[in-house]
């Protein structure tokens, strides 16, 4: 999804309304992330141009992302819903504005794909599984714990880690 300064000048009230569906199966934006694919994503929102140099995006994203199941390592499709707001500039920005994360546009074209993919990746869970608690793996003397399990601190801590809690580093 790309837009030029001329697109904004031609739009009424210098606002472009977005209502788009995308799907991404293979993209460099998803490489090295927990998200393997985005089979469907509905993007709605607006891009507002201030008539000089700045465009502010206000996007709502709803869809399905494919991630790996943390236990079975199989593909798992999960729903997501997130928002994204970014400020773009058609001209260079001062050092103070760079700290405010203003994206400087190259070649007079705003590419929304990095913003969209970043918002989706930030919404991805660190770990997730479709297995029920009863199906979690366990072994001789160990069980896989979930953040949703009630934990007795004494039983949940491996005795080897408990010893490390008592160890203190000295600056001497």
N, C-alpha and C positions, 0 to 999 in steps of 0.2 A: 504494500500500500504506500504509494508515493504521491506527494503533492508539491507543486511549485508555487512560488510567490504569485504568479499569474492566476493560478487556480483560486487563491484567496481574494485577489482583486476582482475576479469575475463573480464571486459568490455574494449573494445578498447579505448585507450586514457583516461582510468579511468573515462569515462563519461557514464552515463546511460540516454538515451533519453526516455522521458515519453510521451505517447499518449494513454490516458485511459479515458473511460467513467465510471462514477459512479452514483448511485442514493442512496439516504438515506431517508428512511421513518421514522425510529425509531432509535435514537442514543443518547447515554449519552452525546455526544458532543453538541447536539442541545438542551438538557434540559436547562431550565431557560434562553433561548434566544428568540428573536422575530421570529426566523426562525423555522417553524414547520417541514419542510421537504425540501429535495432537490431532486425533481423528476428526474432531469438530470443535469449532470455537465461534461463537457469535459475538461480534464486537459492535457495540453501540456507543455513541457519545458525540463529542464535537471537537473541532479544531477552530480556535478563535484567533484571528489575526488582528493585531492592534493598529493596523494601517501604517506602521512604520517598519519595525524589524522583528517583532516578537510574535510567536504563535504559542498558544497554550493548549495542550491536549487535555481532554477530560474523557477517559475511556472506561467503559464497563465491559468486562470479558466474562463470558460464561461458556463452559464447554466440557469436554472430556479430554483427559490426558492419559497416556499410557506410561506406566512406570513398572519397575520390577517388584514383584512380591518379595519382601525382605526375608522370608523363610524358604519359599519354594523356588525363587528366582524365575518364576513364570511371569508373562505379561499380565498386568492388572490395569483395567480401565477404571479411572475414578473421575467423578465430577469435580469441577472447580468453579469458583466464582471469585473474581478479584477486580480491583480497579487500578488505574494508572493515571498519573498526572505528570506531565513533563512540559518544560518551557524550552522552546527552540528559538534561536536567533539567526537571522539572515546576515548579521554583521558580527565582527569580532567582539568579544566581551572583555571587560576589565578583569583583573586578577580577583577582585572582590566578588564579581559575578560568577567566576569560575567555581568559587567555593559554594555558590548556591546551586550548582549543577545545572547550569544553562547549557544546552546542547547547541553547538555552533553548526549550522547547516552548511554542507558543501555543495557547490554547483547549483545553488538556488533550489534544491529539492529536499524536502523532508521525507525521510524513509521511516515509516512507523514500525517496521518489522523488528528492529532491535528493542524498541520500547515494549512491544507486544510480547515478544518471547521472554524478555527479562521479567515481566510481570507474571507470566505463566510459570516460569522456572522458580521464582521466589515463592509462589503459592504451592509448589510441590512438597509433599510430605517427605521428611527425612527418612522415614521407614514406615511401611504399611504392609499388612498381610490380609489375605482373605480367609485364612484359616480360623476356625473357632478355637477358643482357648483350650478345649479338650484335645485338639489335634496338634498342639505345639510339641516340638520334639523334647525328649528328656532322655537322660541316661542314668548310669549307675552313680547315684549321689548328686546329680545335678538336674536342674530344670531350667527351661528358658523362661525368663520373667518378662512381663510387659509393664509399661508405665501405668497400665490400668489395674494391675494386680495390687491387692493390699499386701504390704510388705512388713514383716516383722524385721526390724533393722538387725537384730542379732542373728537371725537365721539367713537373711538375704545376703549378708556379706561373707564372701569367701574368707576363711581364716587367714590365708596368705595376705589378702588385702588389708585385713584388720590389723595385722602387724605393721604394715606400712603407715597406717594412720598414727601410730605411736612414734614413728621415726621423724626426727626433726633435723633440718639442716642448720648447721651453725655457720655464721659468717666468719668465724675465727679461722 
